[in-house]
Every structure is written in structure tokens, then in C-alpha cells.
Amino acid sequence: MRFFILFYVLFNSTFGDISETNVFDAMVFRKCCSRNQSIIKVTEYDLSLVERYECVDRDYLFESYNISVTPLLVDKRVEVQHGLPADCDDLQMVQTNGPDAELFLWENECYDRLVTETNNGSLKHNIPKTIALSCNKTRDKTNETKSSFKIKQVRKCCPKGQEFDTDHHVCRNSVEEVDEATFLRKFNISGPYIYETEYTLRCKFDEYVVELTEDIFSLQVSNSDLITMNRYNGNVKTLIQGEWCVDQQYDGTQLLAQVCTRNCDDFGAFCVRKCCPPGHHFKLRRCGGLSSVCLRDEDEFVQFNISTYLAPLADEFGDLPDVMGIRYALQCPAGRFALNKSLPQDVHEMTAQGAIKTPLTVTFDYCVEMFDRRDCPTNDVYLSGVLCFQPSEKTKNYRFSFVIITISAVCLGLTLIIYIIFPELRNLHGRNLVCHVSMMLLAYSCLARVQHSAVLNGLLCTVLGYGIYFGFVAAFAWLNVMCFDIWWTFGSVRTVKPLRKSTSERRRFLWYSVYAWSVAVVLSGTMFLLDRYSNNLYLKANIGAGACWFGTIQNTQLDWPHYIFFVLPMGVVTCTNFILWLLTARYCAKVKSEVHRLQAGSVGDRAKKRFRIDRAKYILTGKLWVVMGAGWISELISTLVSEPLWLWNVIDLINELQGVLIFLILVMKPKVLIGEATAEQRWIVFRSDVFHVPLKNHQLR
């Protein structure tokens, strides 16, 4: 028993001090300079090269080199041993591997923040970094102990003495200066800590800077991470070093954080793009235009303020702009241009998704900025958007299109005159055809004016646009009438009957007219009302707003008005005609077998003659549907793809020659020209009907 007591005393006296020393040393931080000082490296050339390290405070750095840096922030709960390595003539500088790097306790090594380097009294560079200074000799590993501390990093959004203004999204001089240590204590960091402080947030070019305020988000600094929680939905996000900064709100007591993100929806933010860097605005290069250069804000009148964009959104969507995100600069390979809100085509607004909407487009490739025009006669500060020029592409020759369309319009006019002149052609089918050709003539005449040159008068452009639309829609409706009439006349099983009375034809033409004109008027009127009074992105066609057709971007999701009011209704008509053609084909197949069983004679001859007429009409109906269907299919495909360009140029040429083709088919017939055909024969010749292929959307200016 005495032996064990003696062994314990000897062991405790021999190793107890070492154990306590190791534990104590592990809780000590070896700092090269005093608490409020940092290190500078001084290099001097005289007769020999001399390098040394000096401890200086932040006031000396600002007065001598006009730089402001923050020393390492060491919590008061941390025991600190100050001083450079003793008995060491040759110091070696080693940069730590960033925040969270392991620190070691060695009597010949200390840690601190290197804030600048000088060369013969001149500032060499200013890149603050945490370093270790140690004696340039072999370490004694037996006397080296890992420290329990790690140097963390906190990034302050604004420089020393400034706070962040969330109204203008810029740093401003604070009313009451708060030092970094006091600022850091607001985050209630648990346990002793050591932090290095960086200033400003450097997000990547394609990232937004989202502002998170304490009234919406709780903010917690943990090591070198920032943990945010949305107070309304409980959504938690962790931002690592380099993705965040924190600061105090200007003229307030609440904290805020700025975070870098590519997806604003992660924080429920409303994001916009600013043209100039923070704290800068556009200054006009010359009056009379909007060409500008970015200059630093000199007064509050040019500070970034987009309330004119946000106020309508706040009225409509409530707290939509509460969380803001801003992305800076706009790169446009083909150049950019400022929107002049005095021009109708440049009037614009912001959408709830953060895009810029003009009469011609809706885009996220934009930026907004303040334009200082106080040195110009306007004497104002102008807030406007800036868009990218679209890269120039090879386009069709619109003057050539104008010539072809004009020729087609003339041919349609001649066809219409001939059908009106010949009395024997003014039966039911002839009257249907006159209505159809007249509507095509209306559409092609308006289209020829649009293709000739730009229409500067907004009202005239709108009238021409609706003329094109009404003409095409009405022409489709009358084509549907003719296909139905063919099916009704020849596609239903019935015995051979004499020609119907003219009163019956007039009654049917009346019903056909009610249907066709109603379709055209209802569709055109509905689109006009929605275009004029609705702000819905998917229902506003923007006819005549910068383009005398649908003022939307073709082949994009923004082209919904074109789909809704033109492609879809015409598709329904085309599919209906196809169904009627199939039903007629079914009848022809049935009648063909019956006719071949009939014997020669008056009844049999009449039946065979009627069958030949039916078959001719059926073939003409098939040609009619093929042309109409091919036209609609090309219209549909053109909304999805636009390449190769040469193929669409060929298709456009065929479409533009529509009137010429109709004239050749219906008029340039030998029997018609020499006048030898009977009324019935002329009807069979002229009943080739109208070929209609709608023009693709991108053909219109």
C-alpha cells in the first residue's frame, strides 16, 4: 500500500506539471503583435538587403499609407501571448491555409495579420492575410502542440465607418461608428473565438447579391459560415465563406446579410440587374441621346432608386419586393441601347418575375440605371432600362417579298373580277369562293404594304396588322365552309337528284355567311379587347406595337398570343377539313362499288356521270386540304424552329406566290380563255378552289 502511494506522488510530481502545461498551452493563442496591432513587412535596399517585420496599429496605417484594415479580432475570453519569436535572427513567413487552418503552439512561432508590404518606403501591395512567423530552423516536434483555436473569417459588407443603405443598395457613412468587435458580438457567437475581417462581397459575374434583413431572416454566424432562416416559412440556408457578408442597416439597429446566389427563388427574392457598379450612375456623354458612362454618385438625387418600377408591383402583389437581389453589369456581344420611354416601342415595365416587358419583348437580358441629365435642357434624372442588341442575322429580302406579294394580290384581284363577271359562276360555290378570295386579297394587300417599308404611324400599323389577321382568319373560315359544302353536297349518301333550287342555295349561303363572318369578327374582336385592356402576358398580342403583327418573340414561350389567336384556331379548322375529307373518301369508296354494278342505261349513265363528278370534287378537296394542311403545318413548325434559313425562304416564296397559283389554276384554263365551256363544265374547271398557306410569323416586320 505504501508502495502505491509513493508511486502516485512520484508520478504526479514528475508528469503532473507537464500535463497541466499542455492543457493550458492548448488554450493559449500566440499573437505576434498586441491586441490592436497588425504586421507589416519592410524591405530596404542599402548596401545589403534587409527584411524585417514591424507591428503597427490601424491609425498608423491609415495616416502613412491611406489604407484601412482590421487587426485579428480576439475574444476577451481567449488568453493571448504577445510577441515575436525570441532569440531568432532569421524569421520565416508562412501563410496559413485560410480560415479554419490548424494552429500550433511553439515558442518560436506566432500568428498575426500581414496587412501590407513596403519596398524602400513605398507601398508594395495591400493584400491582408493571416501568416505565421517562425524561426528559420528545424522544429522540435516534442515541444509542439496543436492549438484548440482556429482563425475564422467574417466579411463585413461595407468598409470601416460605413453601413448598408437598403433603400439605395449602397454603403453610406454611418451616423455612429461601431467597431468590428462590438459588431461581431451582436451575433452571440458561443465560445472563445478568433476572427479575421474582410470587407465587401465579391460575387461572380453571373450571381445576384441578395439582401437579407433581420425582420424577415434570422442570421447566425457559426465559424466561417452564415446560417439564415426565413421567419415566415422556416427555410434554412447555410452559406460558406466567400458567399456572404454581414453589416448593420444604415440609420438603424438591425443587421442584414448579403449573399451570392444564382437562384433568387432560394431566398424568395425579387431580383433585378443594375448597369453600373454599386454607388455609380450613368452620366450622359452628350445631350439629345442616352449614350452614357458610369460615374460615382455625387449626391442623393442620382442614387439608385427603382421605386417607380416596384410601386406597381407592390400594389398588385403585396410584399413581392421585400427581399431584393441585384446583379451588376450587362454584357451584350452585339452592343446595347437605352430605352427611351418617350417612344411607344420603348415604354416598359417590370414583371412579377423580375423581367423587363416592352411592347416588343419580355427579357431578362437587361439592366436599369439612373441617367443624370441635369446638364441638358431636360434638367432631370431619368430612370430607364438598357437592353442588348440582338445579333444581326441573315434575313430575307423584304423588298423582293413585297414585289412577289404584290403580284399575288394583283392575281387575286383578277380572279375575283372574273368570278364576278361570269353569271354562271355566281352560284353557291362561286359566292363562297368570292368571299374566300376577297379575304385573301385583303390580307395580301395589307401584307404588301407592311413588307414595302417600315410603318411609322402607330395607328396605321395597328390597322394593317388587324387587316392581315382578319383577312387570314376569314379566309380560313370560308375554306372551312367550302369543305363542309363539298361534304354536304357530295359526301352524304343520297340518290341522284336534279339541281337544287336557287332559293335553297341562297338560304345555305346565308347560314354559311353567319358562320364565317362570326368566326372572323369574334376572334378579331376578342383579341382586340384583350390587347387593349388586358395586362396578361399570354393574352396581349401587341398588334401594331413596334411590329404590324404579333409583337412577341417568335419561337419562345412569350409567343403565346400568336399560338392562342392564330395557330390554334387555324389548326382546328385544318383538322376539321381533314375529317370532312376522310368522310367524303368513305362515301366515294362506297359509291364506286355500287356504280360498277349498275347496267348501261339512262339511270346507270347518270349515276356514273354523277360519280365522276363526285370523284373529281373529292380529288380537288384532297388537293385543297393538302395545301391548307401543309400551310398550317409550316406555320406550326415555324413557331418551334427557324433553321435552316434557306428552307424557310423557299417555303415563304411558295406562300407569297399563293395568289399567282390560284390565278393559274382557276383562270388560266384553255376552255375558260376561248369561251367554249358550258356552265356546268366551267364550274368543274373553276371548282379547283382556293389554295391558302398562311405566312409564317417571322415574315412580318
C-alpha positions in Angstrom: 0.0 0.0 0.0 2.8 2.4 0.9 4.4 1.5 -2.5 1.4 2.6 -4.5 1.1 5.9 -2.5 4.8 6.6 -3.1 4.5 5.7 -6.8 1.5 8.2 -7.2 3.4 11.0 -5.5 6.4 10.5 -7.7 4.3 10.2 -10.9 2.3 13.3 -10.1 5.3 15.4 -9.2 7.2 14.2 -12.4 4.4 14.4 -15.0 1.6 16.4 -13.5 3.1 19.8 -14.4 3.7 18.7 -17.9 0.1 17.7 -18.3 -1.3 20.9 -16.9 1.1 22.9 -19.0 0.0 21.2 -22.2 -3.7 21.7 -21.4 -3.1 25.3 -20.5 -0.9 25.9 -23.6 -3.6 24.4 -25.8 -6.0 27.2 -24.7 -3.4 30.0 -25.4 -3.2 31.9 -28.7 0.3 33.2 -29.6 -0.2 36.5 -31.4 2.8 38.3 -32.9 1.6 41.9 -32.1 -0.5 43.4 -29.3 -4.3 43.1 -29.4 -5.0 46.1 -31.7 -1.9 45.8 -34.0 -1.0 44.1 -37.2 2.2 43.2 -39.0 3.8 45.0 -42.0 6.8 43.6 -43.9 9.5 46.2 -44.6 12.1 45.6 -47.3 15.1 48.1 -47.6 18.0 48.1 -50.0 21.1 49.8 -48.9 24.4 48.1 -49.0 22.6 44.9 -48.5 19.1 43.6 -48.5 17.3 44.0 -45.2 13.9 42.5 -44.4 12.1 43.0 -41.1 8.6 42.8 -39.6 7.0 45.6 -37.6 3.9 45.8 -35.5 1.7 48.8 -36.3 -1.8 49.9 -35.4 -4.6 50.8 -37.8 -4.3 54.5 -37.3 -0.7 54.5 -38.3 -1.6 52.5 -41.5 -4.3 55.0 -42.4 -2.1 58.1 -41.8 1.0 56.6 -43.5 -0.4 54.6 -46.4 -4.1 55.6 -46.5 -5.3 52.0 -46.0 -7.8 50.8 -43.5 -7.6 47.2 -42.2 -8.8 45.4 -39.2 -6.5 43.5 -36.8 -7.3 40.0 -35.8 -10.4 40.1 -33.6 -9.6 38.0 -30.5 -12.3 37.4 -28.0 -11.6 38.6 -24.4 -12.1 35.0 -23.2 -9.0 33.9 -25.1 -5.7 34.0 -23.3 -3.2 35.7 -25.6 0.6 35.6 -25.5 2.0 38.6 -27.5 5.4 38.9 -29.0 7.6 37.9 -32.0 9.7 34.7 -31.6 12.6 35.4 -29.2 16.3 34.6 -29.8 15.6 34.4 -33.5 17.7 36.4 -36.0 16.1 34.9 -39.2 12.3 35.0 -39.3 10.4 32.9 -41.8 6.9 33.9 -43.0 4.4 31.1 -43.8 0.9 31.9 -45.0 -1.8 29.9 -43.2 -4.1 27.9 -45.4 -7.0 30.2 -44.9 -9.7 30.2 -42.2 -10.1 27.0 -40.2 -6.4 26.1 -40.7 -4.8 24.2 -37.8 -2.6 26.3 -35.5 0.3 25.1 -33.5 1.8 26.2 -30.2 5.6 26.6 -30.4 7.6 29.0 -28.5 9.4 30.1 -31.7 6.2 30.7 -33.8 3.4 33.3 -33.7 0.4 34.2 -35.8 -0.9 37.6 -36.9 -2.4 39.5 -39.9 0.0 40.8 -42.5 -1.7 43.9 -43.8 0.9 45.4 -46.3 4.4 45.2 -47.6 6.7 48.2 -48.3 9.8 48.5 -50.5 12.1 51.3 -49.5 9.2 53.2 -48.0 6.8 52.7 -51.0 3.7 50.6 -50.7 4.3 47.3 -52.5 0.9 45.8 -52.2 -2.0 45.6 -49.8 -3.4 42.1 -49.5 -4.3 41.3 -45.9 -3.7 37.7 -45.0 -3.1 35.7 -41.8 0.5 34.4 -41.6 2.8 32.6 -39.2 6.2 34.0 -38.3 8.7 31.4 -37.1 12.4 30.9 -36.6 14.0 29.5 -39.7 15.3 26.4 -38.0 14.2 22.8 -37.5 11.2 22.4 -35.2 11.4 20.4 -32.1 8.3 18.2 -32.6 8.4 17.2 -29.0 7.7 20.7 -27.8 5.0 21.4 -30.5 1.3 21.2 -29.5 -1.8 21.7 -31.6 -3.9 24.7 -30.5 -7.5 24.3 -29.8 -8.2 27.6 -31.7 -8.8 28.1 -35.4 -8.9 31.5 -37.1 -12.3 32.1 -38.6 -13.4 34.7 -41.1 -16.2 37.2 -41.1 -16.8 39.5 -44.1 -18.3 43.0 -43.5 -20.3 44.3 -46.4 -19.2 47.9 -46.0 -15.8 49.5 -45.2 -15.0 50.7 -41.7 -17.2 53.5 -40.7 -20.0 52.7 -43.1 -23.3 50.9 -43.0 -25.5 49.5 -45.8 -28.5 51.5 -47.1 -31.2 49.1 -48.2 -33.2 51.8 -49.9 -30.5 52.7 -52.4 -28.4 49.5 -52.1 -25.2 51.2 -51.3 -22.8 51.7 -48.4 -23.1 55.1 -46.6 -21.2 56.8 -43.8 -22.6 55.6 -40.5 -24.1 58.1 -38.1 -22.4 56.4 -35.1 -19.3 54.3 -35.7 -19.3 50.8 -34.3 -16.1 48.9 -34.1 -15.8 45.4 -35.5 -15.6 43.7 -32.2 -18.8 45.2 -31.0 -20.4 44.4 -34.3 -19.3 40.8 -34.1 -20.7 40.4 -30.6 -24.2 41.1 -31.9 -24.2 37.6 -33.4 -23.9 35.9 -29.9 -21.1 33.6 -31.0 -20.7 30.9 -28.4 -17.3 30.1 -27.1 -14.0 32.0 -27.4 -13.2 33.0 -31.0 -10.6 34.5 -33.2 -11.7 36.2 -36.4 -10.1 37.9 -39.3 -12.2 40.6 -41.0 -12.6 41.2 -44.8 -14.6 43.9 -46.4 -17.1 43.9 -49.3 -18.6 40.9 -51.0 -17.2 39.7 -54.4 -19.9 37.7 -56.2 -19.3 36.0 -59.6 -20.5 37.8 -62.7 -23.5 35.5 -63.1 -24.6 35.7 -59.5 -27.1 38.0 -57.8 -26.4 39.8 -54.5 -29.5 39.2 -52.3 -30.1 41.3 -49.3 -31.5 39.5 -46.2 -32.8 41.8 -43.4 -33.4 40.8 -39.8 -37.1 41.5 -40.0 -37.5 38.6 -42.5 -34.5 36.4 -41.8 -32.7 35.3 -38.6 -28.9 35.5 -39.1 -26.4 33.4 -37.2 -22.6 33.3 -37.7 -21.1 29.9 -37.0 -17.4 29.5 -37.5 -16.9 30.9 -41.1 -20.5 30.0 -42.2 -23.7 32.1 -42.1 -26.9 30.3 -41.2 -30.1 32.0 -42.4 -33.7 31.1 -41.6 -36.7 32.6 -43.2 -39.0 33.6 -40.3 -42.1 33.1 -42.4 -41.6 29.6 -44.0 -38.7 28.3 -41.8 -36.5 27.7 -44.8 -32.9 27.3 -43.6 -29.8 28.0 -45.7 -26.1 27.7 -44.9 -23.7 30.0 -46.7 -20.0 29.1 -46.7 -17.0 31.5 -46.6 -16.9 33.8 -49.6 -20.7 33.6 -50.3 -21.9 36.1 -47.7 -21.2 39.3 -45.7 -23.0 41.0 -42.8 -23.4 44.6 -41.8 -25.7 46.9 -39.9 -28.5 48.7 -41.7 -28.0 52.4 -42.3 -29.7 54.6 -39.7 -31.0 51.6 -37.8 -30.1 48.9 -35.3 -31.0 45.8 -37.3 -28.4 43.6 -39.0 -28.5 42.4 -42.6 -26.7 40.0 -44.8 -25.8 39.9 -48.4 -25.4 36.5 -50.1 -24.3 35.4 -53.5 -26.7 33.2 -55.4 -27.6 32.2 -59.0 -31.2 31.3 -57.9 -33.1 34.1 -56.3 -36.0 31.7 -55.6 -33.9 30.1 -52.9 -34.5 33.2 -50.7 -37.8 34.3 -52.2 -36.1 37.4 -53.6 -37.2 39.8 -56.3 -34.0 40.2 -58.5 -33.1 43.0 -60.9 -30.0 44.0 -62.8 -28.1 47.3 -62.3 -26.0 48.6 -65.1 -23.2 50.4 -63.1 -21.3 49.2 -60.0 -22.7 50.0 -56.6 -22.6 53.7 -55.8 -22.4 54.7 -59.5 -24.8 56.1 -62.1 -24.9 57.0 -65.8 -23.8 60.4 -66.9 -24.8 61.4 -70.5 -21.9 61.7 -73.0 -23.9 64.3 -74.9 -27.4 65.8 -74.7 -30.0 64.5 -77.1 -29.2 60.8 -76.7 -28.8 58.3 -73.9 -25.1 57.2 -74.6 -23.6 57.3 -71.1 -20.6 56.5 -68.9 -20.7 55.3 -65.3 -19.6 57.8 -62.7 -19.6 57.8 -58.9 -22.7 59.1 -57.2 -22.1 62.7 -56.0 -25.5 63.4 -54.4 -28.7 61.7 -53.3 -30.6 62.6 -56.5 -28.6 60.1 -58.6 -28.6 57.3 -56.1 -30.1 54.0 -57.4 -33.8 54.0 -56.7 -36.2 51.8 -58.7 -39.4 52.6 -56.7 -41.1 53.6 -59.9 -40.8 50.0 -61.1 -41.6 48.4 -57.8 -44.6 50.5 -56.7 -47.0 49.0 -59.3 -45.8 45.5 -58.4 -46.2 46.2 -54.7 -49.8 47.4 -55.3 -50.6 44.3 -57.3 -48.6 41.6 -55.5 -48.3 42.9 -51.9 -44.8 42.3 -50.4 -43.2 41.0 -53.6 -40.2 43.4 -53.5 -39.5 42.9 -49.8 -36.4 40.8 -50.4 -34.2 42.4 -53.1 -31.4 40.9 -55.2 -29.2 42.8 -57.6 -26.9 41.7 -60.3 -24.4 44.2 -61.7 -23.3 44.9 -65.3 -24.7 43.7 -68.5 -22.6 42.1 -71.3 -24.0 42.4 -74.8 -21.9 40.9 -77.6 -23.7 43.0 -80.2 -23.9 46.1 -78.1 -26.7 47.6 -76.0 -29.1 50.5 -76.1 -31.1 52.5 -73.6 -34.9 52.6 -73.7 -36.4 56.0 -74.4 -39.8 56.0 -72.7 -41.0 58.8 -74.9 -41.2 56.4 -77.8 -44.2 54.0 -77.9 -42.0 50.9 -78.6 -39.7 51.7 -75.6 -42.4 52.1 -73.0 -41.7 49.3 -70.5 -42.3 47.9 -67.0 -41.1 45.1 -64.8 -42.9 41.9 -64.5 -43.5 39.9 -61.2 -40.7 37.6 -62.3 -38.2 40.5 -62.5 -38.1 40.7 -66.3 -38.4 43.9 -68.4 -41.5 43.9 -70.6 -41.8 46.2 -73.7 -44.4 46.2 -76.5 -41.9 44.1 -78.5 -40.4 41.7 -76.0 -40.1 40.3 -72.5 -36.5 39.7 -71.4 -34.2 39.0 -68.5 -31.2 40.3 -70.5 -31.4 43.9 -69.3 -30.2 46.3 -66.7 -31.7 49.5 -65.2 -29.9 52.7 -64.1 -30.2 56.3 -63.2 -29.3 58.7 -66.1 -28.1 62.1 -65.0 -29.4 64.7 -67.5 -29.2 67.8 -65.3 -26.7 69.4 -67.6 -29.1 69.1 -70.5 -32.2 71.1 -71.3 -34.4 68.4 -69.7 -32.6 69.1 -66.4 -33.7 65.9 -64.7 -32.6 62.5 -63.5 -34.0 59.7 -65.7 -34.5 56.1 -64.7 -34.7 53.7 -67.6 -33.8 50.2 -68.8 -31.0 49.1 -71.1 -31.4 46.1 -73.5 -29.0 44.2 -75.7 -29.0 44.5 -79.4 -29.9 41.2 -81.0 -27.0 39.8 -83.1 -27.5 40.5 -86.7 -28.7 37.5 -88.7 -29.2 36.9 -92.4 -32.8 37.9 -93.1 -34.9 37.6 -96.2 -35.1 40.4 -98.8 -38.3 42.2 -97.8 -38.3 44.3 -100.9 -38.3 41.2 -103.0 -41.1 39.8 -100.8 -43.1 43.0 -101.4 -42.9 42.5 -105.2 -44.0 38.9 -105.0 -46.8 39.6 -102.6 -48.0 42.5 -104.8 -48.1 40.2 -107.8 -50.1 37.7 -105.8 -52.5 40.4 -104.7 -53.0 41.5 -108.4 -53.7 37.9 -109.4 -56.2 37.5 -106.6 -57.9 40.7 -107.7 -58.1 39.4 -111.3 -59.5 36.1 -110.1 -62.1 37.9 -108.1 -63.2 40.1 -111.1 -63.5 37.0 -113.3 -65.8 35.3 -110.8 -67.9 38.3 -110.5 -68.2 38.9 -114.3 -69.3 35.4 -115.3 -73.0 35.0 -114.3 -72.8 31.2 -114.5 -70.2 31.2 -111.7 -72.3 33.1 -109.3 -73.9 30.0 -107.8 -73.4 28.8 -104.2 -69.9 27.5 -104.7 -68.9 30.7 -106.7 -70.2 33.0 -103.9 -68.3 31.0 -101.3 -65.2 31.3 -103.4 -65.7 35.1 -103.9 -65.8 35.6 -100.2 -62.7 33.5 -99.7 -60.6 35.2 -102.4 -61.7 38.7 -101.3 -60.5 38.0 -97.7 -57.2 36.7 -99.1 -56.9 39.8 -101.2 -57.5 41.9 -98.0 -54.7 40.1 -96.1 -52.2 40.2 -99.0 -52.9 43.9 -99.7 -52.1 44.8 -96.1 -49.2 42.5 -96.0 -47.7 44.1 -99.2 -47.8 47.5 -97.5 -46.1 46.1 -94.4 -43.4 44.4 -96.5 -42.7 47.5 -98.6 -41.2 49.6 -95.7 -41.5 50.3 -92.0 -44.8 51.8 -91.0 -44.0 54.7 -88.7 -47.6 55.7 -88.0 -48.7 53.6 -85.0 -52.4 53.8 -85.8 -51.9 52.8 -89.4 -49.6 49.9 -88.3 -52.3 48.6 -86.0 -55.0 48.9 -88.7 -52.7 47.0 -91.2 -52.0 44.3 -88.5 -55.6 43.7 -87.8 -56.4 43.7 -91.5 -53.9 40.9 -92.1 -55.3 39.0 -89.1 -58.9 39.4 -90.1 -58.2 38.6 -93.7 -56.4 35.3 -92.9 -58.9 34.2 -90.3 -61.9 35.0 -92.5 -60.3 33.2 -95.4 -59.7 30.1 -93.3 -63.4 30.2 -92.2 -64.6 30.4 -95.8 -62.3 27.5 -96.7 -64.0 25.5 -93.9 -67.4 26.4 -95.3 -66.4 25.2 -98.8 -65.0 21.9 -97.4 -68.3 21.4 -95.5 -70.3 22.2 -98.6 -68.4 19.7 -100.6 -69.1 17.0 -97.9 -72.7 18.1 -97.6 -73.2 18.1 -101.4 -71.2 15.0 -102.4 -70.2 13.3 -99.2 -73.6 12.2 -97.9 -75.3 9.1 -99.4 -78.2 10.2 -101.5 -79.9 9.3 -104.8 -79.3 11.3 -107.9 -81.4 14.4 -107.8 -81.9 17.4 -110.0 -80.1 20.6 -109.2 -81.5 22.3 -106.1 -83.5 25.5 -106.4 -81.8 28.8 -106.1 -83.8 29.7 -103.0 -82.2 26.7 -101.2 -78.7 27.8 -102.2 -79.4 31.4 -101.0 -80.6 30.1 -97.7 -77.5 27.9 -97.3 -75.2 30.8 -98.3 -76.9 32.9 -95.6 -76.1 30.3 -92.9 -72.5 30.0 -94.3 -72.1 33.7 -94.1 -73.3 33.9 -90.5 -70.8 31.2 -89.5 -67.8 32.5 -91.4 -68.1 36.2 -90.6 -69.0 35.4 -86.9 -65.8 33.4 -86.5 -63.7 36.2 -88.0 -65.4 39.0 -86.0 -65.4 37.2 -82.7 -61.8 36.2 -82.9 -60.6 39.6 -84.1 -62.8 41.4 -81.6 -61.7 39.3 -78.6 -58.0 39.7 -79.5 -58.5 43.5 -79.9 -60.2 43.9 -76.5 -57.6 41.7 -74.7 -54.8 43.5 -76.5 -56.1 46.9 -75.5 -57.3 46.3 -71.9 -55.5 43.3 -70.6 -52.1 43.2 -69.0 -51.9 39.4 -69.1 -48.6 38.4 -70.8 -50.2 35.4 -72.5 -53.2 37.3 -73.9 -51.7 40.6 -75.0 -50.9 40.3 -78.7 -49.3 43.8 -79.1 -50.6 44.2 -82.6 -49.0 47.3 -84.1 -46.7 47.9 -81.1 -43.4 48.1 -82.9 -44.5 45.5 -85.5 -47.6 45.3 -87.6 -48.3 41.7 -86.5 -47.9 39.9 -83.2 -45.4 41.9 -81.2 -43.9 38.9 -79.5 -40.7 37.0 -79.8 -41.2 34.1 -82.2 -40.2 30.5 -81.2 -40.3 31.3 -77.4 -42.7 30.9 -74.6 -43.5 34.6 -75.0 -45.2 33.8 -78.3 -48.4 32.5 -76.6 -50.7 35.2 -78.1 -49.7 34.0 -81.6 -50.4 30.4 -80.6 -53.7 31.2 -78.9 -55.3 33.5 -81.5 -53.8 32.2 -84.8 -52.1 28.9 -84.7 -54.6 27.0 -82.6 -57.8 28.2 -84.3 -56.4 27.6 -87.8 -55.3 24.2 -86.6 -58.8 23.3 -85.5 -60.1 24.4 -89.0 -57.4 22.4 -90.8 -58.2 19.2 -88.7 -61.9 19.6 -89.3 -61.3 19.8 -93.0 -59.3 16.7 -92.9 -62.1 14.9 -91.1 -64.6 16.0 -93.8 -62.2 14.8 -96.5 -62.0 11.4 -94.8 -65.8 11.2 -94.6 -66.0 12.1 -98.3 -63.4 9.4 -99.1 -65.5 6.9 -97.3 -68.6 7.8 -99.4 -66.6 7.7 -102.7 -65.3 4.2 -101.9 -68.9 3.0 -101.2 -70.4 4.6 -104.3 -67.7 3.3 -106.6 -68.6 -0.3 -105.9 -72.3 0.4 -106.4 -71.8 2.3 -109.7 -69.8 -0.6 -111.2 -72.8 -2.9 -110.6 -75.2 -0.7 -112.5 -76.2 -1.7 -116.1 -76.0 0.5 -119.0 -79.0 2.8 -119.4 -80.3 6.2 -118.5 -80.1 5.6 -114.8 -76.7 3.9 -114.9 -75.2 6.5 -117.1 -76.5 9.3 -114.9 -75.1 7.5 -111.8 -71.7 7.0 -113.4 -71.6 10.6 -114.6 -72.5 11.8 -111.1 -69.8 9.5 -109.6 -67.2 11.0 -111.9 -68.2 14.5 -110.8 -68.0 13.4 -107.2 -64.6 11.8 -107.7 -63.3 15.0 -109.3 -64.6 17.1 -106.4 -63.1 14.6 -104.0 -59.7 15.0 -105.6 -60.0 18.7 -105.6 -61.0 18.6 -102.0 -57.9 16.5 -101.2 -55.7 19.0 -103.0 -57.4 21.8 -101.1 -56.7 20.1 -97.7 -53.1 19.2 -98.6 -52.4 22.8 -99.5 -54.2 24.2 -96.4 -52.7 21.5 -94.1 -49.2 21.9 -95.4 -49.6 25.7 -94.9 -50.8 25.2 -91.3 -48.1 22.6 -90.6 -45.4 25.0 -91.8 -46.9 27.7 -89.6 -46.8 25.4 -86.6 -43.2 24.2 -87.3 -42.1 27.8 -87.8 -43.1 28.5 -84.2 -40.8 25.8 -83.0 -37.8 26.0 -85.3 -36.4 28.6 -87.7 -33.5 26.7 -89.3 -32.3 26.2 -91.9 -32.9 29.6 -93.3 -32.8 28.6 -96.9 -35.6 26.1 -96.4 -37.9 28.7 -94.9 -37.0 31.1 -97.7 -38.3 28.5 -100.2 -41.5 27.9 -98.2 -42.0 31.7 -97.8 -41.6 32.1 -101.6 -44.3 29.4 -102.2 -46.6 31.1 -99.7 -46.1 34.5 -101.3 -46.9 33.1 -104.7 -50.3 31.9 -103.4 -52.3 34.4 -105.5 -50.4 33.5 -108.6 -51.1 29.8 -108.1 -54.8 30.4 -107.6 -54.9 32.6 -110.8 -53.2 29.8 -112.8 -55.4 27.1 -111.5 -58.8 28.9 -111.7 -58.4 31.3 -114.6 -55.6 30.2 -117.0 -57.5 27.3 -118.5 -57.9 26.9 -122.3 -61.7 26.4 -122.1 -62.1 29.5 -120.0 -59.9 31.6 -122.3 -61.6 30.5 -125.6 -65.1 30.6 -124.1 -66.2 27.1 -125.3 -67.2 25.6 -121.9 -70.8 25.2 -120.8 -71.9 26.5 -117.4 -71.5 23.0 -115.9 -68.1 22.5 -117.4 -66.9 25.9 -116.3 -68.0 25.1 -112.8 -66.0 21.9 -112.8 -63.0 23.8 -114.1 -63.3 26.7 -111.7 -64.2 24.5 -108.8 -60.5 23.8 -108.2 -61.0 26.1 -105.2 -58.5 28.3 -103.4 -55.1 27.3 -102.1 -54.2 29.1 -98.9 -51.0 28.8 -97.0 -50.6 31.2 -94.0 -47.5 33.3 -93.8 -45.1 32.4 -91.1 -44.9 34.9 -88.2 -41.3 35.9 -88.8 -42.1 37.1 -92.3 -43.8 40.2 -90.8 -41.7 43.2 -89.8 
